[in-house]
Amino acid sequence: MIQPDQWRDILHETILYGMLFKAITLDAESLNQDQFKMSYRPMMDIVSMWAERKHHEYRSQFGRMGGKIHIKG
């Protein structure tokens, strides 16, 4: 069970995994232009999916605690 005072840690993890997912996505785009894309792309896809999943898990936990994340567009 999540303790109410854990909101900072959950928010931190939400942001961290969101940034990791976005960074991997950008790196993967540059790998598409590289001759080594065949060896690195599967690993990047796996890590990217894992980071995105973790981001959504923590974001959901933060929402259940009453937190709201506003994204500027």
Backbone as CSV, one residue per row, in Angstrom:
resi,resn,N_x,N_y,N_z,CA_x,CA_y,CA_z,C_x,C_y,C_z
1,MET,0.834,-1.181,0.000,0.000,0.000,0.000,0.885,1.253,0.000
2,ILE,0.498,2.219,-0.763,1.258,3.453,-0.887,0.920,4.379,0.276
3,GLN,1.941,4.899,0.907,1.759,5.843,1.990,1.568,7.250,1.425
4,PRO,0.722,8.063,2.060,0.473,9.417,1.555,1.723,10.278,1.418
5,ASP,2.736,10.034,2.226,3.946,10.853,2.158,4.901,10.401,1.047
6,GLN,4.511,9.424,0.250,5.362,8.932,-0.837,5.103,9.652,-2.156
7,TRP,4.282,10.671,-2.167,3.914,11.323,-3.418,5.116,11.914,-4.138
8,ARG,6.099,12.419,-3.393,7.278,13.004,-4.035,8.074,11.947,-4.797
9,ASP,8.246,10.795,-4.169,8.974,9.713,-4.832,8.236,9.233,-6.076
10,ILE,6.925,9.121,-5.980,6.138,8.655,-7.119,6.182,9.682,-8.247
11,LEU,6.054,10.955,-7.911,6.151,12.007,-8.932,7.536,11.998,-9.579
12,HIS,8.567,11.833,-8.772,9.938,11.772,-9.291,10.098,10.625,-10.282
13,GLU,9.615,9.447,-9.927,9.719,8.287,-10.810,8.910,8.487,-12.088
14,THR,7.736,9.114,-11.964,6.906,9.392,-13.140,7.677,10.251,-14.138
15,ILE,8.280,11.310,-13.637,9.044,12.214,-14.497,10.277,11.517,-15.060
16,LEU,10.984,10.786,-14.222,12.202,10.099,-14.646,11.935,9.122,-15.787
17,TYR,10.935,8.259,-15.630,10.656,7.268,-16.670,10.087,7.910,-17.925
18,GLY,9.326,8.995,-17.757,8.835,9.721,-18.927,9.977,10.309,-19.739
19,MET,10.961,10.883,-19.038,12.124,11.448,-19.725,12.959,10.354,-20.382
20,LEU,13.118,9.217,-19.703,13.877,8.108,-20.270,13.222,7.615,-21.557
21,PHE,11.910,7.457,-21.528,11.181,7.016,-22.720,11.391,7.994,-23.878
22,LYS,11.270,9.291,-23.599,11.440,10.291,-24.650,12.874,10.329,-25.180
23,ALA,13.852,10.199,-24.291,15.249,10.198,-24.724,15.553,9.001,-25.611
24,ILE,15.050,7.844,-25.243,15.288,6.644,-26.045,14.622,6.783,-27.411
25,THR,13.431,7.371,-27.431,12.735,7.570,-28.696,13.562,8.449,-29.630
26,LEU,14.112,9.535,-29.099,14.951,10.413,-29.916,16.227,9.710,-30.385
27,ASP,16.851,8.943,-29.481,18.061,8.209,-29.861,17.754,7.158,-30.917
28,ALA,16.609,6.510,-30.790,16.236,5.478,-31.757,16.057,6.081,-33.141
29,GLU,15.516,7.297,-33.200,15.353,7.956,-34.496,16.707,8.204,-35.154
30,SER,17.696,8.584,-34.353,19.024,8.823,-34.932,19.692,7.508,-35.326
31,LEU,19.373,6.425,-34.621,19.944,5.123,-34.976,19.414,4.619,-36.311
32,ASN,18.224,5.058,-36.678,17.665,4.642,-37.955,18.523,5.104,-39.123
33,GLN,19.308,6.141,-38.914,20.172,6.652,-39.960,21.574,6.062,-39.874
34,ASP,21.816,5.252,-38.867,23.142,4.696,-38.622,23.217,3.265,-39.171
35,GLN,24.394,2.872,-39.585,24.555,1.521,-40.135,24.420,0.435,-39.064
36,PHE,24.488,0.796,-37.783,24.407,-0.176,-36.701,22.993,-0.383,-36.179
37,LYS,22.007,0.179,-36.829,20.647,0.133,-36.314,20.129,-1.294,-36.084
38,MET,20.571,-2.243,-36.826,20.061,-3.612,-36.679,20.472,-4.231,-35.344
39,SER,21.636,-3.901,-34.832,22.069,-4.523,-33.586,21.535,-3.792,-32.355
40,TYR,21.292,-2.484,-32.444,20.861,-1.712,-31.288,19.351,-1.497,-31.219
41,ARG,18.679,-1.508,-32.317,17.257,-1.173,-32.354,16.395,-2.089,-31.479
42,PRO,16.544,-3.406,-31.508,15.703,-4.256,-30.647,15.879,-3.941,-29.160
43,MET,17.109,-3.689,-28.740,17.353,-3.360,-27.339,16.697,-2.026,-26.983
44,MET,16.818,-1.043,-27.867,16.220,0.263,-27.628,14.701,0.143,-27.541
45,ASP,14.107,-0.675,-28.369,12.657,-0.868,-28.335,12.210,-1.469,-27.009
46,ILE,12.937,-2.448,-26.515,12.589,-3.100,-25.253,12.701,-2.124,-24.092
47,VAL,13.804,-1.392,-24.028,13.990,-0.432,-22.940,12.956,0.686,-23.032
48,SER,12.658,1.131,-24.228,11.668,2.187,-24.424,10.282,1.739,-23.949
49,MET,9.874,0.536,-24.302,8.572,0.027,-23.869,8.521,-0.115,-22.351
50,TRP,9.619,-0.591,-21.751,9.691,-0.746,-20.298,9.571,0.612,-19.615
51,ALA,10.303,1.616,-20.116,10.263,2.945,-19.516,8.875,3.564,-19.643
52,GLU,8.237,3.381,-20.791,6.900,3.927,-20.974,5.907,3.257,-20.029
53,ARG,6.024,1.955,-19.867,5.133,1.222,-18.960,5.316,1.691,-17.517
54,LYS,6.581,1.840,-17.088,6.856,2.306,-15.732,6.317,3.724,-15.533
55,HIS,6.499,4.574,-16.536,5.990,5.946,-16.461,4.482,5.943,-16.213
56,HIS,3.753,5.135,-16.959,2.300,5.087,-16.812,1.879,4.472,-15.478
57,GLU,2.638,3.483,-14.986,2.333,2.904,-13.677,2.454,3.956,-12.584
58,TYR,3.564,4.691,-12.586,3.767,5.713,-11.565,2.790,6.872,-11.726
59,ARG,2.475,7.227,-12.946,1.508,8.302,-13.178,0.137,7.903,-12.637
60,SER,-0.239,6.655,-12.834,-1.516,6.165,-12.298,-1.514,6.190,-10.771
61,GLN,-0.419,5.762,-10.158,-0.311,5.787,-8.697,-0.443,7.221,-8.183
62,PHE,0.227,8.147,-8.841,0.179,9.537,-8.448,-1.252,10.072,-8.566
63,GLY,-1.958,9.683,-9.618,-3.345,10.093,-9.794,-4.261,9.522,-8.728
64,ARG,-4.036,8.267,-8.345,-4.851,7.654,-7.291,-4.655,8.353,-5.947
65,MET,-3.499,8.974,-5.771,-3.222,9.717,-4.535,-3.801,11.131,-4.591
66,GLY,-4.413,11.490,-5.699,-5.012,12.807,-5.832,-4.145,13.811,-6.572
67,GLY,-2.983,13.387,-7.037,-2.094,14.282,-7.769,-2.538,14.463,-9.204
68,LYS,-2.214,15.602,-9.756,-2.538,15.884,-11.149,-1.285,16.397,-11.854
69,ILE,-1.057,15.913,-13.054,0.078,16.343,-13.862,-0.469,17.147,-15.032
70,HIS,-0.005,18.374,-15.153,-0.419,19.243,-16.242,0.713,19.322,-17.248
71,ILE,0.393,19.081,-18.499,1.396,19.109,-19.560,1.160,20.343,-20.412
72,LYS,2.192,21.144,-20.529,2.082,22.321,-21.393,2.261,21.879,-22.831
73,GLY,1.437,22.389,-23.703,1.499,21.978,-25.088,2.026,22.964,-25.961
